[in-house]
Amino acid sequence: MKHFRFSMISDLLFYGTCAFVFSLCILRYFKVPLWLSLIVAGMLALAAAGLLFVPMYLKSRKKLLGKAEKERRDALLLHLALEKPERVQDALLDAYLADGKEARKEAEGLLVEGVPLFPLFTMEPVGADTIASLLRRYGTESFAIACNALTADAEKLMSSFGLRAERGDDIFALFERTGTTPEKLICGEIPRKTAKQKLRRSFQKSNARPYFTSGILLLLMSLFTFFPVYYIISGSVLLFCSVVVRLFGYAE
């Protein structure tokens, strides 16, 4: 149930409420008794929420799993970019051997399946100048690199010489497939914004204008709707928030 998040609950309540109000209005239009209209509209609202629950739950779970996998990948690539070169070579060697490849350490990299492979894990995408430097040193003989990412120019240059690159997703898949991901990663947990940081961001003085504009628009919309109470309350709350943020908010 950890995937049953508050956002999904609020969505289900929203769709259920919409179904309830719409059904109630239709039933009352055809002069169905109020008590019966409330019961039928309530049942339809529950049915609508129930039908939407399964696809929304599966979608939410898939999204969370994808997010968790991305966080593991980013943590691994950050570790490889910050780790000492010899330890990176050792980790890659263990992964390739566990994957059933013939591999051994060389002076400046690895030899995998008879092809030299150079680890180039950096914080920024590997550029064409780095590839050109390798070409000057080792000629156009076949070699490969392992990196987080490549720039477009580096991709084009490597493609021109038929060179292979093991990018971040490939390296992550290798470590995951072979179960050789290092147990302790440097900065293994990607820093996340705390509730205090999010609250501070919401109460920055720069947010006063959007709050004010939204509040005014909602109040104006209350003049042209059959259900003005929601717009009046919401608009008033936003206007109050704009004043509070403007007076006591955090400067950027």
Secondary structure in CASP SS format (residue, H / E / C, confidence):
PFRMAT SS
TARGET T0000
AUTHOR 0000-0000-0000
METHOD secondary structure of the structure
MODEL  1
M C 1.00
K C 1.00
H C 1.00
F C 1.00
R C 1.00
F H 1.00
S H 1.00
M H 1.00
I H 1.00
S H 1.00
D H 1.00
L H 1.00
L H 1.00
F H 1.00
Y H 1.00
G H 1.00
T H 1.00
C H 1.00
A H 1.00
F H 1.00
V H 1.00
F H 1.00
S H 1.00
L H 1.00
C H 1.00
I H 1.00
L H 1.00
R H 1.00
Y H 1.00
F C 1.00
K C 1.00
V C 1.00
P C 1.00
L H 1.00
W H 1.00
L H 1.00
S H 1.00
L H 1.00
I H 1.00
V H 1.00
A H 1.00
G H 1.00
M H 1.00
L H 1.00
A H 1.00
L H 1.00
A H 1.00
A H 1.00
A H 1.00
G H 1.00
L H 1.00
L H 1.00
F H 1.00
V H 1.00
P H 1.00
M H 1.00
Y H 1.00
L H 1.00
K H 1.00
S H 1.00
R H 1.00
K H 1.00
K H 1.00
L H 1.00
L H 1.00
G H 1.00
K H 1.00
A H 1.00
E H 1.00
K H 1.00
E H 1.00
R H 1.00
R H 1.00
D H 1.00
A H 1.00
L H 1.00
L H 1.00
L H 1.00
H H 1.00
L H 1.00
A H 1.00
L H 1.00
E C 1.00
K C 1.00
P H 1.00
E H 1.00
R H 1.00
V H 1.00
Q H 1.00
D H 1.00
A H 1.00
L H 1.00
L H 1.00
D H 1.00
A H 1.00
Y H 1.00
L H 1.00
A H 1.00
D C 1.00
G C 1.00
K C 1.00
E C 1.00
A E 1.00
R E 1.00
K E 1.00
E C 1.00
A C 1.00
E C 1.00
G C 1.00
L E 1.00
L E 1.00
V E 1.00
E C 1.00
G C 1.00
V E 1.00
P E 1.00
L E 1.00
F E 1.00
P E 1.00
L E 1.00
F C 1.00
T C 1.00
M C 1.00
E C 1.00
P C 1.00
V E 1.00
G C 1.00
A H 1.00
D H 1.00
T H 1.00
I H 1.00
A H 1.00
S H 1.00
L H 1.00
L H 1.00
R H 1.00
R H 1.00
Y H 1.00
G C 1.00
T C 1.00
E C 1.00
S C 1.00
F C 1.00
A E 1.00
I E 1.00
A E 1.00
C E 1.00
N C 1.00
A C 1.00
L E 1.00
T C 1.00
A H 1.00
D H 1.00
A H 1.00
E H 1.00
K H 1.00
L H 1.00
M H 1.00
S H 1.00
S H 1.00
F C 1.00
G C 1.00
L C 1.00
R E 1.00
A E 1.00
E E 1.00
R C 1.00
G H 1.00
D H 1.00
D H 1.00
I H 1.00
F H 1.00
A H 1.00
L H 1.00
F H 1.00
E H 1.00
R H 1.00
T H 1.00
G C 1.00
T C 1.00
T C 1.00
P C 1.00
E C 1.00
K C 1.00
L C 1.00
I C 1.00
C C 1.00
G C 1.00
E C 1.00
I C 1.00
P C 1.00
R C 1.00
K C 1.00
T C 1.00
A H 1.00
K H 1.00
Q H 1.00
K H 1.00
L H 1.00
R H 1.00
R H 1.00
S H 1.00
F C 1.00
Q E 1.00
K H 1.00
S H 1.00
N H 1.00
A H 1.00
R H 1.00
P H 1.00
Y H 1.00
F H 1.00
T H 1.00
S H 1.00
G H 1.00
I H 1.00
L H 1.00
L H 1.00
L H 1.00
L H 1.00
M H 1.00
S H 1.00
L H 1.00
F H 1.00
T C 1.00
F C 1.00
F C 1.00
P H 1.00
V H 1.00
Y H 1.00
Y H 1.00
I H 1.00
I H 1.00
S H 1.00
G H 1.00
S H 1.00
V H 1.00
L H 1.00
L H 1.00
F H 1.00
C H 1.00
S H 1.00
V H 1.00
V H 1.00
V H 1.00
R H 1.00
L H 1.00
F H 1.00
G C 1.00
Y E 1.00
A C 1.00
E C 1.00
END
